[in-house]
Amino acid sequence: MTLPEFERTRLLQRLLAPGDASALVVPNGDDAAVLRIPGNLVVTTDALVEGVDFLGWAPWHSAGHKALAVNLSDLAAMGAEPVGYLNALCLPRTFSDENLEDLARGMAGLGVGCVGGDFSRIDGPVVITITALGTVGPGQALTRRGARAGDGVYVSGMVGAAAAGLKVLMDAQPVTNDDVRCAVEAQLRPTPRLALGRALRGVATACIDVSDGLLQDLSHLLVASDVGAVLVKEDLPIHPAAFQVGGNAWTLALAGGEDFELLFTAADHAAVLAAAAAAQVKVSRLGQVTADGGLSLQGMVELTRDDVTAMDRGYPVAALSAAGMAGFRHF
């Protein structure tokens, strides 16, 4: 028998309490929290559904970590500072207290406090819905709009790790070396680039996080900014595991998604390097923004403006579909 609902609520309040409660005027426990918010409020929400976004190979602490991390990654892409999050859980009656504690400990490990939430029972799979709250100074938020011809195109970290890790987990492959172990960790426990997002305020001209695939996410940025881009194949920082787990490494890197790295444009290369150093994150220059609205990955992908617009809207693009590089879509 599991704990009753309100006892479970108290359990989560204890496990997910904010380490720094300075933003709380009225803390978690009333009908709603009251927060002291400086600057502009940044709000994002995302749901992880068992069987769609994670499967039985994901321990509950990893599912909890990832559910919060993907929302924090959205805050990072806006250059925001997290102040807390809301956590709504739909759980089957059979979901044990031990699993709930595991789930909560995964969220707590990211160091951002929960300020409220809700429980509901469900007859189907577990659904974890997070609404993350952040702040940014007036006029400082990074957006997908603002890239201009001549800007550099950059990405943090490496791409293809999470997709390689997913392939290992889905195929039940052995974890044979540190590269593969790192890829599995990237899939289960992604790292939101919060420090880099903050450091890029006033440096990046446009920014998005890599969730659905580098090419697809870049298309969103290009369309929002009404520009195109030329990428240099040799400059893409592909994780070594993408070449070790079977399949096409380029497909894993360009379409696999879930790396939750920051993909951004900037005019000042030295300022980008300084931001990367301040955040202690590797950043690679992939190419350059162009005025024509197309997207070129020299020797591999050549997309017209219409192709990029179709990709941004979620329509199939023949050249990408044939190469398996269309990116993730829920529907």
N, C-alpha and C positions, 0 to 999 in steps of 0.2 A: 504494500500500500504506500502511495506517495504522500508527501506533505500536503495539507490543504492549501488552497490558492494564496491566502493572505500570508501564510507562513513561508511559502515560496517567494512571495514578494519581499518579505523581510530578508530572506536569504540573499536575494539579488541586490537589495539595497546595501547589505553589508559587503558583499563581494565586489560590487561595482561602484562603491563610493568614490567621489572625486578625491584625488590626492590633494589638489589645490581647490578649496571651496570658496575662494575669494569672489568668484562671479555669482555665487548663490546668495540671493536675498532671502528667499524661502526655499529650503532644500527639498529634495525628493521625499515624498511622504504625504503631502497634501494632495488636493485634487489636481494641482499643477504646480510646477516649479516656477519661481520668479528669479530671473537672471539679470545681473547688472552687465549691460552690453556696451562697450566703447566702440565707436566707429560704426561701420556698416555691418549688418548681420548677413552671414552667408549660410544658406540652408541647402542640404542635399539629402536625398533618401534613396535607398536601394533595398531590394528584397532578395534573399537567397532561399531557394526552394530545394529541398531534398529531392534528389532524382533528376533535377535539372541543372542546378549550379554546383552540387556536390553529391557524391555517391557514398556507398558504404565503406570505401577505403579511406574516407576522411574522418579522423577521430573528432569527437565533439569539441575538444578544445581548439582544433584547427578550424572547424566550421565557425566557431564563435569569433576567433581571431580574424578570419577572412571577412566575415559579415561586417565587422566594424572597419577593417582596414580598407575595403573598397570604397567606403564612404569617406574615410579620411583622405584617401587618394584624390577624391573629387575636391575636397577642401584644398589640398596641396596644389591642384591644377589651377585654383583661383587665387593662390597666394595667401590663403587664410590661416589664421591661428585657431585651432580647435578650442571650444570652451565646454563642450559636453555633447551628449547624444541621448536620444529617446530610443527605447528598445521594445518592440512589440513582438511577442512570441506566440505562435500558434502551434500547440503541441498535442500529440495524441495522448489519450488517457494513460497509456502504458509507458510514457516517457519517464524514466526513473529520476529520482533526486540526484543520484550520482552523475548521470548524464547532464543534468541541469547545472550542477556545480562545475563540471568539465567545460561546458559551453561558456559559462560565466567567467571562468578563469582564463579562457582564451581571449575574451574581450578585455579583461582587466589588465592583461599583459601589455596592452598598448599604451597604458598610462593616461587615458582620457576617461573622465568620470561620467557615469550614467545619471541623468537628471530626472528620469521618469520613464514610463512605458506602460505596457499592458500585457495581460495574458488572455488567451482564448484557447478553447479546445477544438481540435480538428480531427476528423476521421481519416484524413489522408496523411500526406508527408509533412514533416516539420517545415515551417515557414518562419524565417528570421527576418524581420524588417527593422532596419536602423534608419533613423533620421539624425544626421549629424549637424551640429551647429558650430559656426566659426565666426570670427570677426576679421575685418580688414579695414584699414584706414580709408577715409573718403577718397575716391579716385584712384585707389591703389589696386583694386581687384584685377587679376589677370583674366582675360576672356579669350574666346576663339577668334574674335575680330581684332584686327589691327596689324596683321602681317602685311608687309609691303615688299614690292619687287626689290631685290638686292639683299634682303635680310638673309641670314644664314638659317638653316633648318637643323635643329639639334635634338638629341634624345639623351636622357640620363641612363646610367647603368648599361645593361645588355638586354637585347631582345631575344625571344625564343626560349628562354629558360622555363617559364611557366608551362608553355605548350609542350616542351620536351618532358617536363615532370608529369604532366597529365597523361602523356603517351605511356610513360613508365607505369603509372598507376593503373591505367585502363587495361594495359596488356599484361599486368602482373609481372613485369620484368624485374630481374634482380638489380639491386643498387650496387653497381660494381666499382665505383670510384667517387672521388669527391665532387667531380663535375656533375655527375648524375644525382648525387645526394643533394647538392645545391639546387638543382632543377626541381627536384621533388619538394624541397623546402619552399622554393619560390611559388609553386602551385598551391601548397597547403597554407603557407603563412607569408603572404606578400608584405613588402615593406612600403608603406606610403611615404612619398618623398616630401614630407612636410617642411623640413629645413630648407630644401632647395626651392620649394615654392615660395617661401618667404624671401629667400635671397634673390629671387628673380623679379620681385616687385621693382618696377622702374627700369628693368633690363629687358625682359621678354616683351615682345610686341604682341604675341598671341601664344596661347598655351592650352593643352588638353592632356589628359592622361591616357595611356595605352591600355584599354580594357578589351576592345573587340578586335584588335589587329592593327598593326602599325599603318598599313595602307588605308584601311577603312577610317581609322581615327584621323589620319592626316587629311583625308577627303573632307571631313567635317570642318576642320580648321581652314582649309583652302576655300571651301565654298562660303563659309562665314566671312572670310576676309576678301573674297572676290579676287583670288590670285591663284597661281599654279606653283609647281615646284619641279626642280630637277635634282634627283638624288644620285649619288655616286655609289655604285654597288660595293666597291672595295672599302668604303668608309662605314658601312653598317656594322655595329658592334654585336655580332651574333654570338650567343652563349655557346661555349664548346659542346655542351651536352646535346645541342640541337643536331650535331653531326654524329652523335654516338648512339642514338636511341632507335634508329631506323626511320624510314620515311624521308621526306624532302626537308632538309634543314632550312631552306629558304622559305618554304611554305610555313613551317613552324615559326620562323622569325617575323615574317611579314603579315601573316594572317592568323596566327595562333592566339594572340591576345593574352590578357590577364597578367601581363608583366607589371602593370601599374607603374610604369616609368613615366616621366614627364616628357612630352613631345612638344617642342616650342620653337618659336622663331625669335631672332634678335638681330639688331643691326651692329652691335658693338661686341666683337669677339673677345676682347680683353675683359670686358665687364662680365661676360658669360663665364670665362675662366675664373674670375675672382669670386663669382657667386658659387660656382662648383667647389672651389677650394674652401669657401666659408662653410658650405654644407657638407664637406668631406664626401662628395659624390662625384664619380667619373661622369663626364659629359662628352659626347662625340658630335662633331659637325657632320651631318649627313649630306648636305648639298645647299641649294640656294632657292629662294623664292623667286618666281618669275611672274610676268604680267599676263601670260596667255591663258591661264586657267586650267591648263592640262597638268598631267603628272607623269614624269618620266623617271624610270629607274633604268639607267643606261644599260642596254643589252638584255633587258629582262622584261620590263613593263613599259608600254607606251599608251597612255590614256589621253583622250581628248577632254576638253572642258565638259562636253555632254556626258562622257563616261564618268568623270569625277562627280558631276551633279547627280547622276543616277546612283552611284555608290553612296553618296551622302544621304540619299533618300531611302536607301535600302533595297534598290532594284538590282537585279543581277547584271553584271558586266561580263560580256562573253569572254574577253581576254583574260579576266581574272578567274572566272568560273572554270575555264578550261585548264588553268594552271593550278587550281585549288587554292587561290589566294584571296577569296572573296571576303573573308572575315566572318565573325560570329553574328548570327541573327537569331532572336528568340522565336520569330514567326516565319 
